[in-house]
């Protein structure tokens, strides 16, 4: 396949490779990095918290993949959901391996987290993003790392 993108001024040309990999991955041909599903946003999501968290999770996964690919076999098949409100958030999060449903406009400042389809925690307060990032790292260790062997 070939994907051509006009880079932003002084932008990174590797974006074409990332988009190509994402296309192959979503079509089911090959897994490169965990998939992060995030909502596109709407009138219920006036803050950028869910967008920033989705970007941070995706960047962290991409950054760590060279090490994690050897350390955590199968981690490239992980599915993470970062949703912006309670309308679609819980459903999408339940279908991911680990997912969070952040509060939308006017919703209680709580964020349910789903692990393997079940509600596992409710995060509150100013550290919701950092707490979820840690939960993702812990989940990867538990499911794909030494924790998996110890649990079996």
N, CA, C and O atoms as a GROMACS GRO file, in nm:
protein
  608
    1UNK      N    1   0.085  -0.118   0.000
    1UNK     CA    2   0.000   0.000   0.000
    1UNK      C    3   0.089   0.124   0.000
    1UNK      O    4   0.206   0.119   0.037
    2UNK      N    5   0.030   0.233  -0.042
    2UNK     CA    6   0.105   0.359  -0.041
    2UNK      C    7   0.014   0.466   0.015
    2UNK      O    8  -0.102   0.480  -0.026
    3UNK      N    9   0.067   0.540   0.108
    3UNK     CA   10  -0.006   0.653   0.166
    3UNK      C   11   0.083   0.774   0.156
    3UNK      O   12   0.198   0.772   0.198
    4UNK      N   13   0.030   0.881   0.100
    4UNK     CA   14   0.105   1.006   0.088
    4UNK      C   15   0.032   1.114   0.166
    4UNK      O   16  -0.086   1.142   0.142
    5UNK      N   17   0.102   1.174   0.258
    5UNK     CA   18   0.046   1.281   0.339
    5UNK      C   19   0.135   1.405   0.328
    5UNK      O   20   0.257   1.394   0.325
    6UNK      N   21   0.074   1.519   0.321
    6UNK     CA   22   0.152   1.643   0.324
    6UNK      C   23   0.188   1.670   0.469
    6UNK      O   24   0.100   1.686   0.552
    7UNK      N   25   0.317   1.675   0.500
    7UNK     CA   26   0.355   1.697   0.639
    7UNK      C   27   0.331   1.841   0.682
    7UNK      O   28   0.327   1.933   0.600
    8UNK      N   29   0.314   1.859   0.811
    8UNK     CA   30   0.307   1.994   0.865
    8UNK      C   31   0.445   2.056   0.849
    8UNK      O   32   0.544   1.984   0.836
    9UNK      N   33   0.454   2.189   0.849
    9UNK     CA   34   0.586   2.253   0.838
    9UNK      C   35   0.680   2.198   0.946
    9UNK      O   36   0.646   2.195   1.064
   10UNK      N   37   0.795   2.155   0.904
   10UNK     CA   38   0.895   2.094   0.993
   10UNK      C   39   0.841   1.968   1.061
   10UNK      O   40   0.891   1.928   1.166
   11UNK      N   41   0.740   1.906   1.001
   11UNK     CA   42   0.677   1.788   1.059
   11UNK      C   43   0.756   1.661   1.033
   11UNK      O   44   0.851   1.659   0.954
   12UNK      N   45   0.714   1.557   1.100
   12UNK     CA   46   0.779   1.428   1.093
   12UNK      C   47   0.724   1.349   0.973
   12UNK      O   48   0.603   1.332   0.962
   13UNK      N   49   0.809   1.303   0.886
   13UNK     CA   50   0.768   1.228   0.767
   13UNK      C   51   0.726   1.084   0.800
   13UNK      O   52   0.670   1.015   0.715
   14UNK      N   53   0.752   1.039   0.922
   14UNK     CA   54   0.715   0.902   0.957
   14UNK      C   55   0.564   0.886   0.976
   14UNK      O   56   0.518   0.773   0.992
   15UNK      N   57   0.488   0.992   0.974
   15UNK     CA   58   0.342   0.984   0.989
   15UNK      C   59   0.281   0.896   0.880
   15UNK      O   60   0.183   0.825   0.905
   16UNK      N   61   0.338   0.899   0.759
   16UNK     CA   62   0.288   0.814   0.650
   16UNK      C   63   0.300   0.666   0.688
   16UNK      O   64   0.209   0.587   0.660
   17UNK      N   65   0.410   0.629   0.750
   17UNK     CA   66   0.430   0.490   0.792
   17UNK      C   67   0.329   0.452   0.900
   17UNK      O   68   0.270   0.344   0.896
   18UNK      N   69   0.309   0.542   0.996
   18UNK     CA   70   0.213   0.515   1.103
   18UNK      C   71   0.072   0.496   1.048
   18UNK      O   72   0.001   0.404   1.090
   19UNK      N   73   0.031   0.581   0.957
   19UNK     CA   74  -0.103   0.570   0.898
   19UNK      C   75  -0.114   0.439   0.819
   19UNK      O   76  -0.218   0.373   0.825
   20UNK      N   77  -0.011   0.402   0.746
   20UNK     CA   78  -0.012   0.276   0.672
   20UNK      C   79  -0.026   0.157   0.767
   20UNK      O   80  -0.104   0.066   0.741
   21UNK      N   81   0.048   0.160   0.876
   21UNK     CA   82   0.039   0.053   0.974
   21UNK      C   83  -0.100   0.048   1.037
   21UNK      O   84  -0.156  -0.060   1.056
   22UNK      N   85  -0.156   0.164   1.068
   22UNK     CA   86  -0.291   0.168   1.126
   22UNK      C   87  -0.394   0.110   1.030
   22UNK      O   88  -0.485   0.040   1.072
   23UNK      N   89  -0.379   0.140   0.902
   23UNK     CA   90  -0.471   0.086   0.802
   23UNK      C   91  -0.461  -0.067   0.796
   23UNK      O   92  -0.562  -0.136   0.800
   24UNK      N   93  -0.339  -0.119   0.786
   24UNK     CA   94  -0.320  -0.264   0.783
   24UNK      C   95  -0.374  -0.329   0.910
   24UNK      O   96  -0.432  -0.438   0.905
   25UNK      N   97  -0.354  -0.263   1.023
   25UNK     CA   98  -0.398  -0.318   1.150
   25UNK      C   99  -0.550  -0.320   1.161
   25UNK      O  100  -0.608  -0.421   1.201
   26UNK      N  101  -0.615  -0.210   1.126
   26UNK     CA  102  -0.761  -0.206   1.138
   26UNK      C  103  -0.829  -0.300   1.039
   26UNK      O  104  -0.942  -0.343   1.061
   27UNK      N  105  -0.760  -0.333   0.930
   27UNK     CA  106  -0.815  -0.428   0.832
   27UNK      C  107  -0.786  -0.573   0.874
   27UNK      O  108  -0.832  -0.666   0.809
   28UNK      N  109  -0.710  -0.590   0.983
   28UNK     CA  110  -0.683  -0.723   1.035
   28UNK      C  111  -0.570  -0.798   0.969
   28UNK      O  112  -0.557  -0.919   0.989
   29UNK      N  113  -0.486  -0.730   0.891
   29UNK     CA  114  -0.375  -0.797   0.823
   29UNK      C  115  -0.254  -0.819   0.912
   29UNK      O  116  -0.186  -0.921   0.901
   30UNK      N  117  -0.226  -0.724   1.002
   30UNK     CA  118  -0.108  -0.734   1.087
   30UNK      C  119  -0.122  -0.640   1.205
   30UNK      O  120  -0.178  -0.530   1.191
   31UNK      N  121  -0.071  -0.681   1.320
   31UNK     CA  122  -0.075  -0.597   1.439
   31UNK      C  123   0.064  -0.535   1.460
   31UNK      O  124   0.165  -0.605   1.454
   32UNK      N  125   0.067  -0.405   1.484
   32UNK     CA  126   0.193  -0.334   1.508
   32UNK      C  127   0.201  -0.280   1.650
   32UNK      O  128   0.301  -0.299   1.719
   33UNK      N  129   0.096  -0.214   1.692
   33UNK     CA  130   0.090  -0.154   1.826
   33UNK      C  131  -0.053  -0.172   1.877
   33UNK      O  132  -0.145  -0.194   1.798
   34UNK      N  133  -0.072  -0.163   2.008
   34UNK     CA  134  -0.209  -0.169   2.060
   34UNK      C  135  -0.297  -0.062   1.997
   34UNK      O  136  -0.250   0.047   1.963
   35UNK      N  137  -0.424  -0.094   1.981
   35UNK     CA  138  -0.521   0.000   1.926
   35UNK      C  139  -0.581   0.082   2.038
   35UNK      O  140  -0.622   0.028   2.141
   36UNK      N  141  -0.586   0.213   2.019
   36UNK     CA  142  -0.653   0.302   2.113
   36UNK      C  143  -0.777   0.356   2.042
   36UNK      O  144  -0.766   0.433   1.947
   37UNK      N  145  -0.894   0.315   2.090
   37UNK     CA  146  -1.019   0.367   2.036
   37UNK      C  147  -1.059   0.487   2.120
   37UNK      O  148  -1.060   0.480   2.243
   38UNK      N  149  -1.090   0.596   2.055
   38UNK     CA  150  -1.131   0.717   2.128
   38UNK      C  151  -1.249   0.780   2.056
   38UNK      O  152  -1.261   0.771   1.934
   39UNK      N  153  -1.334   0.844   2.133
   39UNK     CA  154  -1.450   0.907   2.070
   39UNK      C  155  -1.406   1.033   1.997
   39UNK      O  156  -1.306   1.095   2.034
   40UNK      N  157  -1.481   1.072   1.894
   40UNK     CA  158  -1.444   1.190   1.818
   40UNK      C  159  -1.480   1.320   1.888
   40UNK      O  160  -1.435   1.428   1.848
   41UNK      N  161  -1.561   1.311   1.991
   41UNK     CA  162  -1.605   1.431   2.061
   41UNK      C  163  -1.736   1.482   2.006
   41UNK      O  164  -1.769   1.459   1.889
   42UNK      N  165  -1.810   1.551   2.090
   42UNK     CA  166  -1.940   1.607   2.050
   42UNK      C  167  -1.976   1.717   2.149
   42UNK      O  168  -1.889   1.765   2.222
   43UNK      N  169  -2.099   1.757   2.152
   43UNK     CA  170  -2.144   1.863   2.242
   43UNK      C  171  -2.132   1.828   2.388
   43UNK      O  172  -2.132   1.917   2.473
   44UNK      N  173  -2.124   1.699   2.420
   44UNK     CA  174  -2.110   1.657   2.560
   44UNK      C  175  -1.966   1.664   2.607
   44UNK      O  176  -1.940   1.649   2.727
   45UNK      N  177  -1.872   1.684   2.517
   45UNK     CA  178  -1.730   1.682   2.553
   45UNK      C  179  -1.666   1.816   2.522
   45UNK      O  180  -1.596   1.831   2.421
   46UNK      N  181  -1.688   1.914   2.609
   46UNK     CA  182  -1.632   2.046   2.584
   46UNK      C  183  -1.487   2.057   2.630
   46UNK      O  184  -1.418   2.151   2.590
   47UNK      N  185  -1.440   1.966   2.713
   47UNK     CA  186  -1.299   1.971   2.753
   47UNK      C  187  -1.216   1.887   2.657
   47UNK      O  188  -1.270   1.809   2.578
   48UNK      N  189  -1.087   1.903   2.664
   48UNK     CA  190  -0.996   1.827   2.578
   48UNK      C  191  -0.929   1.713   2.654
   48UNK      O  192  -0.835   1.652   2.603
   49UNK      N  193  -0.976   1.684   2.775
   49UNK     CA  194  -0.912   1.584   2.860
   49UNK      C  195  -0.906   1.448   2.791
   49UNK      O  196  -0.802   1.383   2.790
   50UNK      N  197  -1.018   1.403   2.732
   50UNK     CA  198  -1.019   1.270   2.670
   50UNK      C  199  -0.928   1.267   2.548
   50UNK      O  200  -0.864   1.165   2.522
   51UNK      N  201  -0.920   1.377   2.473
   51UNK     CA  202  -0.832   1.382   2.356
   51UNK      C  203  -0.686   1.376   2.398
   51UNK      O  204  -0.606   1.302   2.340
   52UNK      N  205  -0.652   1.453   2.502
   52UNK     CA  206  -0.514   1.454   2.551
   52UNK      C  207  -0.476   1.318   2.607
   52UNK      O  208  -0.366   1.269   2.583
   53UNK      N  209  -0.568   1.256   2.683
   53UNK     CA  210  -0.539   1.124   2.740
   53UNK      C  211  -0.522   1.021   2.629
   53UNK      O  212  -0.430   0.939   2.635
   54UNK      N  213  -0.608   1.022   2.528
   54UNK     CA  214  -0.595   0.928   2.416
   54UNK      C  215  -0.461   0.946   2.346
   54UNK      O  216  -0.394   0.848   2.313
   55UNK      N  217  -0.422   1.071   2.322
   55UNK     CA  218  -0.293   1.099   2.257
   55UNK      C  219  -0.177   1.052   2.344
   55UNK      O  220  -0.082   0.992   2.294
   56UNK      N  221  -0.186   1.078   2.475
   56UNK     CA  222  -0.078   1.037   2.566
   56UNK      C  223  -0.065   0.886   2.574
   56UNK      O  224   0.046   0.832   2.573
   57UNK      N  225  -0.179   0.817   2.581
   57UNK     CA  226  -0.176   0.670   2.586
   57UNK      C  227  -0.116   0.615   2.456
   57UNK      O  228  -0.029   0.528   2.460
   58UNK      N  229  -0.162   0.666   2.342
   58UNK     CA  230  -0.110   0.619   2.212
   58UNK      C  231   0.040   0.646   2.201
   58UNK      O  232   0.115   0.559   2.156
   59UNK      N  233   0.083   0.765   2.240
   59UNK     CA  234   0.226   0.799   2.233
   59UNK      C  235   0.308   0.709   2.325
   59UNK      O  236   0.416   0.664   2.287
   60UNK      N  237   0.257   0.683   2.445
   60UNK     CA  238   0.329   0.597   2.539
   60UNK      C  239   0.339   0.454   2.486
   60UNK      O  240   0.444   0.391   2.497
   61UNK      N  241   0.231   0.404   2.428
   61UNK     CA  242   0.234   0.269   2.372
   61UNK      C  243   0.335   0.260   2.257
   61UNK      O  244   0.414   0.166   2.251
   62UNK      N  245   0.333   0.358   2.167
   62UNK     CA  246   0.428   0.359   2.054
   62UNK      C  247   0.572   0.368   2.103
   62UNK      O  248   0.661   0.300   2.052
   63UNK      N  249   0.594   0.454   2.202
   63UNK     CA  250   0.730   0.474   2.255
   63UNK      C  251   0.784   0.345   2.317
   63UNK      O  252   0.902   0.313   2.301
   64UNK      N  253   0.699   0.273   2.388
   64UNK     CA  254   0.743   0.154   2.460
   64UNK      C  255   0.742   0.026   2.378
   64UNK      O  256   0.799  -0.075   2.421
   65UNK      N  257   0.679   0.026   2.261
   65UNK     CA  258   0.667  -0.097   2.183
   65UNK      C  259   0.800  -0.164   2.149
   65UNK      O  260   0.805  -0.288   2.151
   66UNK      N  261   0.907  -0.092   2.117
   66UNK     CA  262   1.032  -0.164   2.088
   66UNK      C  263   1.077  -0.254   2.203
   66UNK      O  264   1.130  -0.362   2.179
   67UNK      N  265   1.056  -0.212   2.326
   67UNK     CA  266   1.093  -0.293   2.442
   67UNK      C  267   0.983  -0.393   2.474
   67UNK      O  268   1.009  -0.511   2.499
   68UNK      N  269   0.859  -0.345   2.472
   68UNK     CA  270   0.746  -0.431   2.509
   68UNK      C  271   0.726  -0.547   2.414
   68UNK      O  272   0.678  -0.652   2.455
   69UNK      N  273   0.760  -0.530   2.286
   69UNK     CA  274   0.738  -0.638   2.189
   69UNK      C  275   0.811  -0.765   2.234
   69UNK      O  276   0.759  -0.876   2.217
   70UNK      N  277   0.931  -0.751   2.290
   70UNK     CA  278   1.006  -0.867   2.339
   70UNK      C  279   0.966  -0.905   2.481
   70UNK      O  280   0.956  -1.023   2.514
   71UNK      N  281   0.943  -0.805   2.564
   71UNK     CA  282   0.914  -0.828   2.705
   71UNK      C  283   0.773  -0.882   2.728
   71UNK      O  284   0.751  -0.964   2.817
   72UNK      N  285   0.678  -0.835   2.647
   72UNK     CA  286   0.537  -0.873   2.663
   72UNK      C  287   0.481  -0.928   2.532
   72UNK      O  288   0.410  -0.856   2.462
   73UNK      N  289   0.511  -1.052   2.497
   73UNK     CA  290   0.461  -1.109   2.372
   73UNK      C  291   0.309  -1.098   2.362
   73UNK      O  292   0.237  -1.132   2.456
   74UNK      N  293   0.261  -1.051   2.248
   74UNK     CA  294   0.119  -1.036   2.224
   74UNK      C  295   0.063  -0.899   2.259
   74UNK      O  296  -0.055  -0.873   2.234
   75UNK      N  297   0.145  -0.811   2.318
   75UNK     CA  298   0.095  -0.680   2.361
   75UNK      C  299   0.042  -0.598   2.244
   75UNK      O  300  -0.042  -0.510   2.264
   76UNK      N  301   0.089  -0.625   2.124
   76UNK     CA  302   0.041  -0.549   2.007
   76UNK      C  303  -0.108  -0.575   1.979
   76UNK      O  304  -0.169  -0.501   1.902
   77UNK      N  305  -0.165  -0.678   2.040
   77UNK     CA  306  -0.307  -0.709   2.023
   77UNK      C  307  -0.397  -0.639   2.125
   77UNK      O  308  -0.520  -0.653   2.119
   78UNK      N  309  -0.338  -0.565   2.216
   78UNK     CA  310  -0.414  -0.494   2.320
   78UNK      C  311  -0.508  -0.391   2.259
   78UNK      O  312  -0.474  -0.324   2.162
   79UNK      N  313  -0.628  -0.380   2.318
   79UNK     CA  314  -0.724  -0.278   2.276
   79UNK      C  315  -0.756  -0.190   2.397
   79UNK      O  316  -0.799  -0.239   2.501
   80UNK      N  317  -0.734  -0.059   2.381
   80UNK     CA  318  -0.758   0.039   2.487
   80UNK      C  319  -0.866   0.135   2.438
   80UNK      O  320  -0.865   0.175   2.322
   81UNK      N  321  -0.959   0.172   2.525
   81UNK     CA  322  -1.063   0.269   2.490
   81UNK      C  323  -1.050   0.391   2.581
   81UNK      O  324  -1.037   0.378   2.703
   82UNK      N  325  -1.055   0.509   2.521
   82UNK     CA  326  -1.056   0.635   2.596
   82UNK      C  327  -1.175   0.714   2.543
   82UNK      O  328  -1.171   0.770   2.434
   83UNK      N  329  -1.281   0.717   2.622
   83UNK     CA  330  -1.406   0.778   2.578
   83UNK      C  331  -1.436   0.903   2.660
   83UNK      O  332  -1.391   0.917   2.774
   84UNK      N  333  -1.513   0.995   2.599
   84UNK     CA  334  -1.532   1.126   2.658
   84UNK      C  335  -1.658   1.149   2.738
   84UNK      O  336  -1.673   1.256   2.797
   85UNK      N  337  -1.751   1.053   2.743
   85UNK     CA  338  -1.872   1.074   2.824
   85UNK      C  339  -1.940   0.940   2.850
   85UNK      O  340  -1.894   0.835   2.803
   86UNK      N  341  -2.050   0.944   2.925
   86UNK     CA  342  -2.117   0.820   2.964
   86UNK      C  343  -2.213   0.766   2.859
   86UNK      O  344  -2.270   0.659   2.879
   87UNK      N  345  -2.232   0.836   2.747
   87UNK     CA  346  -2.326   0.788   2.646
   87UNK      C  347  -2.271   0.663   2.576
   87UNK      O  348  -2.334   0.558   2.580
   88UNK      N  349  -2.156   0.673   2.514
   88UNK     CA  350  -2.095   0.559   2.446
   88UNK      C  351  -1.976   0.501   2.522
   88UNK      O  352  -1.930   0.391   2.492
   89UNK      N  353  -1.926   0.576   2.619
   89UNK     CA  354  -1.805   0.536   2.691
   89UNK      C  355  -1.808   0.399   2.754
   89UNK      O  356  -1.720   0.318   2.727
   90UNK      N  357  -1.908   0.368   2.838
   90UNK     CA  358  -1.908   0.237   2.902
   90UNK      C  359  -1.916   0.121   2.802
   90UNK      O  360  -1.848   0.020   2.820
   91UNK      N  361  -1.998   0.133   2.699
   91UNK     CA  362  -2.010   0.025   2.601
   91UNK      C  363  -1.881   0.001   2.526
   91UNK      O  364  -1.837  -0.113   2.512
   92UNK      N  365  -1.820   0.108   2.478
   92UNK     CA  366  -1.693   0.096   2.406
   92UNK      C  367  -1.584   0.042   2.498
   92UNK      O  368  -1.502  -0.040   2.457
   93UNK      N  369  -1.583   0.089   2.623
   93UNK     CA  370  -1.482   0.046   2.719
   93UNK      C  371  -1.496  -0.102   2.753
   93UNK      O  372  -1.397  -0.171   2.773
   94UNK      N  373  -1.620  -0.150   2.759
   94UNK     CA  374  -1.643  -0.292   2.788
   94UNK      C  375  -1.591  -0.382   2.677
   94UNK      O  376  -1.553  -0.496   2.702
   95UNK      N  377  -1.589  -0.332   2.554
   95UNK     CA  378  -1.542  -0.413   2.440
   95UNK      C  379  -1.391  -0.406   2.423
   95UNK      O  380  -1.334  -0.481   2.343
   96UNK      N  381  -1.325  -0.318   2.498
   96UNK     CA  382  -1.178  -0.309   2.494
   96UNK      C  383  -1.121  -0.399   2.603
   96UNK      O  384  -1.194  -0.446   2.691
   97UNK      N  385  -0.991  -0.422   2.598
   97UNK     CA  386  -0.926  -0.495   2.707
   97UNK      C  387  -0.927  -0.410   2.833
   97UNK      O  388  -0.951  -0.460   2.943
   98UNK      N  389  -0.900  -0.281   2.817
   98UNK     CA  390  -0.906  -0.186   2.927
   98UNK      C  391  -0.956  -0.054   2.869
   98UNK      O  392  -0.911  -0.011   2.763
   99UNK      N  393  -1.049   0.008   2.939
   99UNK     CA  394  -1.106   0.131   2.886
   99UNK      C  395  -1.154   0.223   2.996
   99UNK      O  396  -1.183   0.179   3.108
  100UNK      N  397  -1.163   0.350   2.964
  100UNK     CA  398  -1.208   0.451   3.058
  100UNK      C  399  -1.316   0.536   2.992
  100UNK      O  400  -1.311   0.564   2.873
  101UNK      N  401  -1.414   0.574   3.073
  101UNK     CA  402  -1.520   0.662   3.027
  101UNK      C  403  -1.511   0.791   3.109
  101UNK      O  404  -1.558   0.796   3.222
  102UNK      N  405  -1.450   0.892   3.051
  102UNK     CA  406  -1.431   1.018   3.122
  102UNK      C  407  -1.562   1.094   3.133
  102UNK      O  408  -1.653   1.072   3.053
  103UNK      N  409  -1.572   1.184   3.231
  103UNK     CA  410  -1.695   1.262   3.244
  103UNK      C  411  -1.710   1.364   3.133
  103UNK      O  412  -1.615   1.435   3.098
  104UNK      N  413  -1.830   1.372   3.079
  104UNK     CA  414  -1.862   1.474   2.979
  104UNK      C  415  -1.912   1.599   3.047
  104UNK      O  416  -1.914   1.607   3.170
  105UNK      N  417  -1.950   1.697   2.970
  105UNK     CA  418  -2.000   1.823   3.022
  105UNK      C  419  -2.122   1.798   3.111
  105UNK      O  420  -2.217   1.733   3.070
  106UNK      N  421  -2.118   1.850   3.233
  106UNK     CA  422  -2.229   1.838   3.326
  106UNK      C  423  -2.238   1.704   3.396
  106UNK      O  424  -2.328   1.684   3.479
  107UNK      N  425  -2.149   1.611   3.367
  107UNK     CA  426  -2.151   1.481   3.433
  107UNK      C  427  -2.066   1.485   3.560
  107UNK      O  428  -1.978   1.570   3.574
  108UNK      N  429  -2.094   1.394   3.649
  108UNK     CA  430  -2.016   1.384   3.773
  108UNK      C  431  -1.869   1.363   3.737
  108UNK      O  432  -1.838   1.292   3.642
  109UNK      N  433  -1.778   1.426   3.813
  109UNK     CA  434  -1.635   1.413   3.782
  109UNK      C  435  -1.579   1.278   3.826
  109UNK      O  436  -1.487   1.271   3.908
  110UNK      N  437  -1.634   1.173   3.771
  110UNK     CA  438  -1.586   1.038   3.797
  110UNK      C  439  -1.566   0.968   3.663
  110UNK      O  440  -1.627   1.003   3.563
  111UNK      N  441  -1.479   0.869   3.664
  111UNK     CA  442  -1.447   0.798   3.540
  111UNK      C  443  -1.441   0.648   3.566
  111UNK      O  444  -1.343   0.599   3.622
  112UNK      N  445  -1.544   0.574   3.527
  112UNK     CA  446  -1.538   0.429   3.543
  112UNK      C  447  -1.435   0.368   3.449
  112UNK      O  448  -1.421   0.410   3.334
  113UNK      N  449  -1.363   0.269   3.500
  113UNK     CA  450  -1.263   0.197   3.422
  113UNK      C  451  -1.309   0.052   3.410
  113UNK      O  452  -1.347  -0.011   3.509
  114UNK      N  453  -1.305   0.001   3.288
  114UNK     CA  454  -1.345  -0.136   3.262
  114UNK      C  455  -1.222  -0.217   3.222
  114UNK      O  456  -1.141  -0.173   3.140
  115UNK      N  457  -1.209  -0.336   3.281
  115UNK     CA  458  -1.099  -0.427   3.250
  115UNK      C  459  -1.160  -0.560   3.209
  115UNK      O  460  -1.237  -0.620   3.284
  116UNK      N  461  -1.125  -0.606   3.091
  116UNK     CA  462  -1.177  -0.734   3.039
  116UNK      C  463  -1.330  -0.739   3.046
  116UNK      O  464  -1.388  -0.842   3.081
  117UNK      N  465  -1.395  -0.627   3.011
  117UNK     CA  466  -1.540  -0.622   3.002
  117UNK      C  467  -1.615  -0.597   3.131
  117UNK      O  468  -1.738  -0.589   3.130
  118UNK      N  469  -1.543  -0.586   3.243
  118UNK     CA  470  -1.609  -0.565   3.372
  118UNK      C  471  -1.560  -0.436   3.436
  118UNK      O  472  -1.443  -0.399   3.423
  119UNK      N  473  -1.651  -0.369   3.506
  119UNK     CA  474  -1.611  -0.247   3.576
  119UNK      C  475  -1.512  -0.285   3.685
  119UNK      O  476  -1.542  -0.367   3.772
  120UNK      N  477  -1.393  -0.224   3.680
  120UNK     CA  478  -1.287  -0.260   3.773
  120UNK      C  479  -1.259  -0.151   3.875
  120UNK      O  480  -1.212  -0.179   3.985
  121UNK      N  481  -1.287  -0.026   3.839
  121UNK     CA  482  -1.256   0.085   3.929
  121UNK      C  483  -1.332   0.209   3.884
  121UNK      O  484  -1.383   0.215   3.773
  122UNK      N  485  -1.339   0.305   3.973
  122UNK     CA  486  -1.391   0.437   3.939
  122UNK      C  487  -1.286   0.538   3.983
  122UNK      O  488  -1.254   0.547   4.102
  123UNK      N  489  -1.234   0.613   3.888
  123UNK     CA  490  -1.131   0.713   3.919
  123UNK      C  491  -1.196   0.848   3.942
  123UNK      O  492  -1.295   0.882   3.877
  124UNK      N  493  -1.139   0.925   4.036
  124UNK     CA  494  -1.191   1.058   4.069
  124UNK      C  495  -1.074   1.152   4.092
  124UNK      O  496  -0.961   1.110   4.120
  125UNK      N  497  -1.103   1.280   4.078
  125UNK     CA  498  -1.004   1.381   4.114
  125UNK      C  499  -0.915   1.424   4.000
  125UNK      O  500  -0.934   1.382   3.885
  126UNK      N  501  -0.818   1.508   4.033
  126UNK     CA  502  -0.733   1.568   3.929
  126UNK      C  503  -0.632   1.472   3.866
  126UNK      O  504  -0.570   1.507   3.765
  127UNK      N  505  -0.614   1.354   3.923
  127UNK     CA  506  -0.513   1.261   3.870
  127UNK      C  507  -0.574   1.147   3.789
  127UNK      O  508  -0.512   1.042   3.774
  128UNK      N  509  -0.697   1.167   3.737
  128UNK     CA  510  -0.763   1.060   3.660
  128UNK      C  511  -0.674   1.012   3.546
  128UNK      O  512  -0.659   0.891   3.527
  129UNK      N  513  -0.616   1.104   3.470
  129UNK     CA  514  -0.535   1.065   3.354
  129UNK      C  515  -0.412   0.985   3.397
  129UNK      O  516  -0.384   0.879   3.342
  130UNK      N  517  -0.340   1.036   3.496
  130UNK     CA  518  -0.220   0.966   3.543
  130UNK      C  519  -0.255   0.830   3.603
  130UNK      O  520  -0.183   0.732   3.583
  131UNK      N  521  -0.366   0.825   3.676
  131UNK     CA  522  -0.408   0.697   3.735
  131UNK      C  523  -0.442   0.595   3.627
  131UNK      O  524  -0.407   0.478   3.639
  132UNK      N  525  -0.511   0.639   3.520
  132UNK     CA  526  -0.546   0.546   3.413
  132UNK      C  527  -0.420   0.500   3.338
  132UNK      O  528  -0.410   0.383   3.303
  133UNK      N  529  -0.327   0.591   3.313
  133UNK     CA  530  -0.202   0.552   3.246
  133UNK      C  531  -0.131   0.444   3.326
  133UNK      O  532  -0.077   0.350   3.268
  134UNK      N  533  -0.130   0.457   3.458
  134UNK     CA  534  -0.067   0.355   3.542
  134UNK      C  535  -0.144   0.223   3.534
  134UNK      O  536  -0.084   0.116   3.530
  135UNK      N  537  -0.278   0.232   3.531
  135UNK     CA  538  -0.359   0.111   3.520
  135UNK      C  539  -0.331   0.037   3.390
  135UNK      O  540  -0.328  -0.086   3.387
  136UNK      N  541  -0.312   0.112   3.281
  136UNK     CA  542  -0.280   0.049   3.152
  136UNK      C  543  -0.147  -0.024   3.161
  136UNK      O  544  -0.135  -0.138   3.118
  137UNK      N  545  -0.045   0.042   3.218
  137UNK     CA  546   0.087  -0.020   3.232
  137UNK      C  547   0.079  -0.145   3.321
  137UNK      O  548   0.139  -0.248   3.290
  138UNK      N  549   0.003  -0.136   3.431
  138UNK     CA  550  -0.013  -0.251   3.520
  138UNK      C  551  -0.086  -0.365   3.449
  138UNK      O  552  -0.052  -0.482   3.467
  139UNK      N  553  -0.187  -0.331   3.369
  139UNK     CA  554  -0.262  -0.433   3.295
  139UNK      C  555  -0.170  -0.505   3.197
  139UNK      O  556  -0.175  -0.628   3.186
  140UNK      N  557  -0.087  -0.431   3.128
  140UNK     CA  558   0.006  -0.492   3.032
  140UNK      C  559   0.100  -0.587   3.104
  140UNK      O  560   0.123  -0.699   3.058
  141UNK      N  561   0.154  -0.544   3.217
  141UNK     CA  562   0.244  -0.629   3.297
  141UNK      C  563   0.170  -0.756   3.342
  141UNK      O  564   0.223  -0.866   3.330
  142UNK      N  565   0.049  -0.739   3.392
  142UNK     CA  566  -0.029  -0.852   3.444
  142UNK      C  567  -0.066  -0.950   3.333
  142UNK      O  568  -0.051  -1.071   3.349
  143UNK      N  569  -0.116  -0.898   3.222
  143UNK     CA  570  -0.167  -0.986   3.116
  143UNK      C  571  -0.059  -1.044   3.027
  143UNK      O  572  -0.067  -1.160   2.987
  144UNK      N  573   0.042  -0.965   2.996
  144UNK     CA  574   0.142  -1.009   2.898
  144UNK      C  575   0.279  -1.037   2.957
  144UNK      O  576   0.365  -1.094   2.889
  145UNK      N  577   0.302  -0.999   3.082
  145UNK     CA  578   0.435  -1.011   3.140
  145UNK      C  579   0.447  -1.121   3.242
  145UNK      O  580   0.378  -1.223   3.236
  146UNK      N  581   0.535  -1.099   3.335
  146UNK     CA  582   0.563  -1.197   3.440
  146UNK      C  583   0.438  -1.228   3.522
  146UNK      O  584   0.421  -1.340   3.569
  147UNK      N  585   0.351  -1.128   3.539
  147UNK     CA  586   0.228  -1.149   3.616
  147UNK      C  587   0.143  -1.260   3.558
  147UNK      O  588   0.077  -1.333   3.632
  148UNK      N  589   0.143  -1.272   3.426
  148UNK     CA  590   0.064  -1.377   3.358
  148UNK      C  591   0.117  -1.515   3.397
  148UNK      O  592   0.039  -1.605   3.428
  149UNK      N  593   0.249  -1.531   3.394
  149UNK     CA  594   0.308  -1.661   3.426
  149UNK      C  595   0.285  -1.695   3.573
  149UNK      O  596   0.259  -1.811   3.608
  150UNK      N  597   0.294  -1.594   3.660
  150UNK     CA  598   0.273  -1.617   3.803
  150UNK      C  599   0.129  -1.652   3.833
  150UNK      O  600   0.102  -1.730   3.925
  151UNK      N  601   0.034  -1.596   3.756
  151UNK     CA  602  -0.108  -1.620   3.780
  151UNK      C  603  -0.151  -1.759   3.732
  151UNK      O  604  -0.253  -1.811   3.778
  152UNK      N  605  -0.076  -1.817   3.641
  152UNK     CA  606  -0.116  -1.947   3.583
  152UNK      C  607  -0.072  -2.064   3.667
  152UNK      O  608  -0.098  -2.179   3.632
   0.00000   0.00000   0.00000
